[in-house]
Amino acid sequence: MEWQGFPYELRTKWEQFQKNNLNKSINRQMNEFISENYVANKWPSATEEELFNEKIDLINYFRDDDFFLFKSIPLDKNLNEQFLNLSLLSVESFLVDVTKERNIDNDFEEELLISLKNKNKVHLRVELFANRNFDISSEEIERIVKKKIREIEKNKYLQQVNLEINVYNGEGLANLINKYSYQEGVKGTSILKIKKSDDSSKNYLKEANLENIPIYITILNGASLKGIYIDLKKVNRVYDLFSLNVREYVSLKRVDSQIRDTIEKDPNRFFIYNNGLTIVGKNIDFNIDGKTLKIDDMCILNGAQTVSIIGETDDQEDLSKVFVLAKVIDISNFNRMDDVEEFVAGISLASNNQKPIKNQDLISQIPLVRKYQIKFDKASEKFGSLLQFQIKRSDEIKNQIKKINKQKPIDIDGFIKLYLWALLSKPGTSRSSINSYLSLDSPKFKKISRIFEYLDPEKKAEKFFFIEDTWLIKDVINKFVGKKLKSVELESINDNLKREKKEFLNNGRLFISTIFIDVRKTFNDKNYLENLKKRSNVENYWIEEQGKLTAVFDRTDSIQQTKLIKEKLLKFLDEEFESIYNAFFAIKPNTKTTANATKEDSIYYEFAKKYINEEVNGKEYIKKRFIDLFKLVE
C-alpha cells in the first residue's frame, strides 16, 4: 500500500520495507518504519521495548525531562476529524490511566507517574502521523488540536501536563527523516541579494582577524533567503543548510509568532528586532555586481529559526522590506580539515550556547568526540559489527544505518551511560543521574571525557569488543524483560510478589546487565568486587590501565557467534532470573521502593556482592554456566 504524500525516494524505501515485513500487520509495519527511520535516529538510545507499547498502540520513548508519544493513524484511513479526535482521545485516556496508576508496566509509564506524583511540571510532546492524506485543512487540524489541549488542561488529573501536539502527513514525515541524510553545507554556489547602502560604495564591511580569516558584515535580502530555502525544500535538502548548526530548528510557538507578526505587520523593524545570522562558506565574493553575495558550500551556524520562518512565509507575503544582518565567514584559507572542524565547532558552540540546546549537542561539537566517531565506525566496519557511533548530526554512515535496518546506533548519552554502568559498575548513576555527566563545565564530564581516549578502538580491538558485547547484553535483557513481564502476569503468585517482580524487571534492567559484566570482571580479577567498594576513584582503575579490560564473550566470528551468544544468554536468563531477583530482594532496604533502590550504586554493590559470592562462587554449576556463556570457544 502506498503512503500518499511521500516523495519518490522515501516511497520506494517504504515499499521495500513492506516486502521485507509481510508477516506483520500494515499498521505494525508503519509503526516500525517510523521508529527505524525517524525515532531511532533522533533518539537512538531508545530500545525496542521502549519504542513499542502494544497496550496503547503508541510508539513512545521517555528521555530526560521530556516525554514523547508517537502514534500513527491506520494506513487505510485518511486523516479526518473523526480519526484525529479518536487519536487525541486515546492520548488523553492514556494519561488519565497513568495518573490513576492503572496498568503501570514499563519504564515510560513509571517515570511519568513519578513526575506527576512529585508535582513536577511534565512537558509532553505528541506526534501524530497521518499515513495517507489530510481530508481536513491545516486550519481545521489546528482548531481540533487546540480544543483537545484546552480539554486536557482542564482535566483535574492532568493539571501538571504541558502539552504540545504536532500532526504530520507523508511529506512532513519525509522532512523529519531527511534531517538524518545531510551533507555539510549547501552543495555548489549560492547567490544572495544584499541591501544597497545609502552612503557607501560598498554594501559590506570586511575585517580579517589575526588568523587571516576573512569576515564580512552585510545585510541580506529576506526574499533571496527564502529563494534558497524553497529550492532546497523542493529536493528535500533543507537540512544541508543547517548541517553544522549544533541544534535543529525547534518550533517555539510564542517566539515564532512574534517573528511572523513582525514580517507581516512591521517588516521595516525586522532588521532591528532580529539577532541576525552567522554563515560560513568558501570562495566568498561580493564583487559580481555590487548587489549580490556569491558563496560556495554555504551553511548557517546561527539563525536556523530565522531562515526557516522566512522560508515558510506565504508566497503572497511581500519580503522586499525584510532584511537580516549577517556575519559571513570565509573558511577557504584553512589547509587542514581538522582545523576547519575545530574552528566551526568553536563558532557553533559560542553562537548557540544557550538554553534550548541539549548538552549532548554541545558535546557533539568537541573535536575529540567527532574523531572518536570516525574511529569507532571504522572499527565497526572492520569487525563486521552492527553498531555505529552517532553524534548529533548524521553523516553518510548514518545513511547506511537507515538502509540496513538491523544496525544499532549509539548516541553520546547512550555511550556515557554505558561507560557508567558497564565500565564503572554504576547502574544507579547511569539510570538516574546522567545529566550531571553531560555538562561541559562539570568536573564529572571532565573526568569521564577521558573515556573517548581510553576506549579508542584503534589502540586495542578488545575495547571495541567490550562495547559491542555490553550493548548486546543490554539489548538481550531488554527483550527478555518484555517477554518475562507477560509470563509473570500469568504466574500463580500473590499480587504483591507479582508487582515486586514486575517493578524489578522494569526498573532493574541495568542492575541485571551490569551483574553479567561484573561477573566477567571477577574472572579477570578475583579482587575486583572487593576493591570496587574501596576505590575512591574507580575511573582511574581503568584509565590508568590497572584493570584488565577484555571482551565479555570470547569468540572468533562476530556475526555467527553473536546469534549463539544471544540464544545462550536468553536461556540463562530464563533459568536463572529467580536467583538474580532473589539476591536483589534479599538486600533491598524495606524503606525503599524497587524503583528508587535501582537508582543507587551502593545498593547495586550489595546486590552484586551477594549474587557473585553466594550464587556464582558458591554454586559450581552456576559458575560453569557463566564460563560456558562467556567462553564459546574452548
Secondary structure, DSSP 8 states (H G I E B T S, - for coil): ---TT--HHHHHHHHHHHHHTTTS-HHHHHHHHHIIIIIHHHSTT--HHHHEETTTTEEEEEETTEEEEEEE--TTS-B-HHHHHHHHHHHHHHHHHHHTT-S--SHHHHHHHHHHHTT--EEEEEEEE-SS-BSS-HHHHHHHHHHHHHHHHH-GGGTTEEEEEEEE-HHHHHHHHHTTS--SS-SSEEEEEB---SS-S-SEEEEE-TT--EEEEEEEEHHHHHHHHHHHHHTT-GGGTTTTSSS-----HHHHHHHHHHHHH-GGGHHHH---EEEEEEEEE-TTTSSEEEEEEEEEEE-HHHHHHHHTS-TTS--TT-EEEEEEEE-TT---HHHHHHHHHHHHHHHH-STTS-HHHHHTTSHHHHHHHHHHHHHHHHTT-SEEEE-SS--HHHHHHHHSTT-EEEEHHHHHHHIIIIIS--HHHHHH-GGGGS-TT-HHHHHHTTHHHHT-TTT-HHHHHHHHHHHHHHHHHHHHHHHHHHHHHHS-S-HHHHHHHHHHHHH-HHHHHHHHHHHHHHHH-TTHHHHHHH-S-HHHHHHTT-S----SSB-S-HHHHHHHHHHHHHHHHHHHHHHHHHHHHHHS-TTS-HHHHTT-HHHHHHHHHHIIIIIITT-HHHHHHHHHHHBS--
